[in-house]
């Protein structure tokens, strides 16, 4: 016998229900875009349980979109829509703003890659 709606968990909620049917965010977000809860986040606002979970995960430490999707067990596109909502109301901030003007440190990345290869 199939479990009823009252017996389901939040993980059973369909993605289009969480986003209100929206499939895209108007913010440009990459999998590596890092976000952090703003110090003056509007905690008095009414966020969805999924939005509150994102805020809690980003509280004190920047996390990437990919990490947030994994932690919340939601599809990346759903997380991007929710992040867009939280950016719109200034509850989240980008920890690596677009166009920060910093190129990747190639020697550091090469040293990291070399270290990883020697450990394998």
Order of alpha helices (4+ residues) and beta strands (2+ residues): alpha-beta-alpha-beta-alpha-alpha-beta-alpha
